[in-house]
Amino acid sequence: MELEPGLHRIGNDIVAAYIVVTPAGVTVIDAGLAGHWRDLLSELASIGRSLDDVKGVILTHGDADHVGFAERLRRECGVPVYIHPDDADRAKGGEKPANAKQTMKLGATAGFALYSVRKGGLRTTWLTETVDVRDGDTLDLPGSPRIIGLPGHSAGSIAVHVPDLSAVFVGDALTTRHVLTGRVGAQPAPFTDEPDRAIASLRALLPTRATWVLPGHGAPWRGGVEAAVASVEKAAAAR
């Protein structure tokens, strides 16, 4: 789905990944679930592009529903996969910390589980090789993406800022649709390692002044980063 010229989403409000398209090529941000491979091919074809145009994949963190097709793209096409070193082991199938008990509603949780299974969530191919990125890095990839450290959801969670699109890709640093309750609106994401730290980290997004805030779960937010962060902080204070 084209959000605006040069900015595309694959997947849906349950699990999403993104592609940034420029004359120099394509940058993929997060890799969804394994079954989103076909969605990637379809989206590229719809704009007259192919896998040959993909220059890099940036993962906002190392959870299975963001790693998705990344290793396939790396192995089959030689595309480098970038991730913060504190999440590299997670993206390679390493153990992750146990989270606190999660609030959930049956319908929303079942929908998330069924969609994940249908899109290959039980057959994740973990990464075997990654390239480190850190807070403040600007990568030599289409869109000149800049890395913003957002520890909290995981130790190595990052956001990816693409200034030319006024877009910041936030992974699970926040969500606009809670996958376990179905609640919509900018709010804290579930399955977060350090919830308080995750909320505090969001302040690092404010200097971007981005219009688009693009999470891994939920609808794209076009109301500006300041409003998104304020909404998450309000929701967190009300818990």
N, C-alpha and C positions, 0 to 999 in steps of 0.2 A: 504494500500500500504506500503510495506517495503521500507524504505529509505536506511537503512543499518541494519545489525543485531542488534536487541534490540530497534530500532527506527521505528515507524510506523505512518502513517497519515491516518485519515479517513476523508471523505468529498472530497473536490476538491479545485480548486483555487478560488472559490467564497466564500465558508465557509469551514474551516478546524478545526479539533481537532487532538490530538496526543496521542499515547500511548507509554510508556517506558516499555520494557519487560526485566526482569532479572530473574535469578533462584528463587529469593525470592518472585516474583509476578509481578504485573502490576500497574503502576501509570498512570492515565488518566490526561492529561493536556488540559483543556477546554473541553466543552461538546457540542459544536456546536449547532445544532437545534434539536428539539424534535425527528424529523424523522431520525436523525443519530443513533438512538438506534439500528436499524437493521444493520447499517454499523459497529457499534461497535461489535455486536454479530458475524457478518460475519468475521471481521478481527481477533477477538480472536479465532474463530474456525479454521481459516486458519493456525494458528500457534500452534494448539493443546491446547489452553487455554480456560477458561470459565470465567463467571462473578465471580466465587469463587476466582479467582486469583487476582481480582482487590482490591487493598488495600487502595486506596485513589484517590480523584479527586482534582486537584488544578485548580482554576479559575484565569485567569490573570486579569479579571475584571468582572463586574456584568451585562453586556449587554445581551439581550435576545439571540443573536446568539452565545453566549459563555456559557450560562446557560443550554440551551438545555435539555439534558436527565439527568442532574446532580441530580435533586430531585428524579427522578424515581430510579436511582441507589442507592441513599441514603435510600429511603423508602423500596424498595424491597430487597435490599442486605445488608443494614446496612453499606454502604461505607461512610466514612466521607468526607465532602466537605470543602476544605480549601480556604479561600479568605481573602484579607486584610480587616480589620474592616471598613475602609473608603468606601468600596464598598459593604459591607454586605447588607445594606438597598437596594441598587440598585438591587442586586441579589434576593432580596425578593419582587421585584415588586415596589419598591419605586420610586418616581419621580426623573427624571434626568434633569440636566440643559438644557436649550434651547441652541442650537448651532447656530453659524453664518450661513448665507446662503451658501449652498454647490454648488460647480461647478459640473455639471453633463452632461452626454450625454444620449440620450433617449435609445439607444440600450443596453448599459451597465447597466443603472439603471433598465430598464425593466427586464433584465436577472437576476439581483440580486433579484428583488422583486418576480419574478416568481419562482426562485429556493427556496427562503425562504418560500414561501407559500407551494410549493410542499413538502418541508422537515419539515413542521409543525411549521413554524415561527409564525403562528397566534394562536397556542395553547400551548404556553410556560407555563409550570408548574413552578412557581417561588419557590425558596427555602424557607424552613421553619426553617432550622437549619444549622448553619455553624460553622466552626472552624477558629479562627483568625490566620493569619500569618503576619509577618512583615519583613521589610528589614533586611537581615542578617541571618534569620532563616535557619537552615538546618533541613529538615523534616525526620523523621524516616519512610521513604517510599522507595519502590524500586527505585534504582538510586540515593538515597541520594540527592534529589533535594534541591537546595539552592535558597532562595528568594531574588530578587533584586527589590527594590522599584523604580517604574517609573511613578510617578504622572504626570498627564498632560492630557492624553486621558480621564481619570477619576481620581478622587482624590486618589483612592486606586489601580490604575493599578500597576501591578507587572510583572516582567519577572521571568522565572524559569530556572535555570542553572543546567544542568546535566553534570558534568565534565567528567565522563567516556565515554560519547557519544560526547564530545566536541560540545554540543548543548545548545542553549539558546532559549527558547520559549517566544515570545514577545507579544502575543495577538495583540492588536491594537496600540501598541506603535509606530509601523511603519507598512507599508504594501508593498507588492511586486506586488499587482494588485489592483488598485483603483476601488472599487465596483461601483462607480457612473460614472466613465469616461472610465474604461477599460484600462487605461494607466498602463503599466507594468514597473517593476524596483523598487528598494527600494526608498520609498518616504513617506511623511507624510500621515497618515491615515485620512479619513474623519470622521465627527461626533465627533470631539475632543473638549473636554471642554475648555482646555487651550493650544492652539497650540504651543505657544512659550515655555511654560514650558515642554511640551511633547518632543520637540526637545532637549532642554537642558538636560533632564533626560537621554537621550540615552547615554551620556558619561559614565554613570554608568555601561554600558555593556562592555566597552572596556577592563577592567582587566580580563574578562573571556577568552579572546583570542579564543573564540569559532569558530569552522569551520562552523557549521550549525547555521543559524538564521531562526527561524520557526515562521512565522506570522499566524494570524487567517484568513487572506485573502491574496491570492496570492501564487505563487510557493515557495517551500522551497528554501532558499538561501544557497548555499554551498561555497560562495566566501569569507567567513570570516567576523567576526563582524566589524572589522575596516573599510572594504570597504563598508559594508552595512550602517554604521553610516555616513560615508563620503558622500555616495550617497543621503541619506535623508537630510543631512544638505545642500548639494548643491541644491537639489530640493526645499527645503524650502526657501533658499536665492533667488531663481529665481521667486518666486511667486509674 
